[in-house]
Amino acid sequence: MINLLVLYDIDGYAYWRRAQALSKYAADDFAVMIAPWQRVIDSGLDVNQFDIVFSLDFALRRRFGAVPHVMSFNADSHRRKEWWDSCLASCDFLICNNREVFDFHRRQERTCNISNGLDTEIFRCVRPIDARIERVFWTGSPTIAKGKGWDLLQAAKQKMIAKGFIPDFHPVTSVSNQPFDTEQIVRKYNDSSYVVCMSSSEGTPGTSLEGMACGACLVTTRVGNALEFPQSPENCILIDRSVDGLIDGLLRAREKRVEIATAGMRLMHDHWSYGEPGRRADKFYWLFRELVAG
């Protein structure tokens, strides 16, 4: 049995969800413990009892003694380029969660590309796609430096309303005001016809994947894993990062929303799920097994 420690940052957020999924869909020859990295450090947990450590939070640039350390690099080439070398120096192997940044850094030794997935047993469609109102959902940081597009969304709001869309925006200003638990956000996705990503940079945009899996039509800038979605059949709408780009994208999405949302939902279920049938978790466990053996 291989003992794996998976570290994340904050309960309830994206890395926590991925840690939960990796634990839920663990390979039979693995025993998995998940924990916030700060709690592990504060408790003085003996990390040497594990065979391998996997850090989902790439801000955790530190080694853990002789235990092999794998790090998840969840960014593209537009942001945090200066983090790459220090992250690679802080681990034994770096998993790029974004194919674009993997190629940007020329597929270096001790790196590979495995994009993050999602648990489609949790994030799933429970409301008929064609029975939803024209609600447009977005959540993220409103801080301009984060590049999530809050300024553009605010500028586009009245134009959206004039075109018959219902903006449903939820800025998250701090950890203490996290607006949704998992059940709530699944309901939000299922109440929405569209989920929007207006980011200037992303590794894995979690709300994009989750919203698609729940049957919302994704309207997104050309960032993150959206560039990895095959466009046949059309499963999302790619837009320019501007107010006019957003309005145009929503109008294009409206024309064939059910078809695009259905294709996106199937894509997430068939190819991006950690469990069946996509089995994305298996890619991680194959790598962990090889690193422990090697």
C-alpha positions, 0 to 999 in steps of 0.5 A: 500500500502506498501512503499519499498525503495530499495538501491543499490551501483552504477548506471549501475552495477549489484545491479542497474539491480536487483533494476530495475527488482524488481521495474519493477516486483513489487507486486500490493500492493507495491510502490517501490522507488530505489536509490543509498544508498549514494545519500539517505544518502547525501540527508537526505531523511526521511527513516521513510516514508517507511515501509521497506528498502531493501539493495542490497549492503551488504557493507551497514552495518547500520540500518535506525531507526525503519524502518525494514531493509532487507539486501542481502548477495551476497557472498559464503563461500570462501570470506568475511566470516568475514562479516556475523556477522556484516551484520546480526547485521545490519539488521532485516533479511538477504537474502542469495543470494547463497544457499551454504553460507546459508547452510555453516552458518547453516540456522540461524534464521532471514535468508533465501535463495533467489538467485538473478535472472534476467530480461529475457525481457532484457537479451534474445537471439536475434541471433540464437545460431548456427549462432555465431562465436567461441567468448569467452566473459569475463568481470570483475575486473583484480585485483588479490585480487578480484579472478575473474581469470584475471591472468588465462585468460591471461595465457590461451589466446594463447592456446584458439586462437590455438584451434580456439576460439576468446578471447573477454576479457574486464577487468573493472579497475574502476567505471569510465571505465565501458565498457558497458551499458545494450544494449551494453552488451546484444549485446555482449552476443548475439555475443558470443558463450561462456561466461566464469566465472573463479572466485574463489568466487561468490555470484551471478555471474551476467554475467553467468546468463545474458550470459546464458539467451542470448544464450551463453554457460556458462563455469564456475568454481564451484562457486556461483549459478552455483552450483544450476543449475540442470544438467539434461539436461546439461545446463553449463560446470563446470570446474577446476580453471586452464588454462588446466581446461578452455581449456578442458571446452571450448573443451567439450562445443564446442562438444554440444554447441547449446544443452547446450546453449539452455538448459541454456537459457530455465533454465534462462527463466523458473526458474530464471526470475524476471518476467514471467514465473519464477516470482522470484520477487514474492519470495522477495515480499512475504518475505517483506510482511511477515516482515512488517506484523510481 
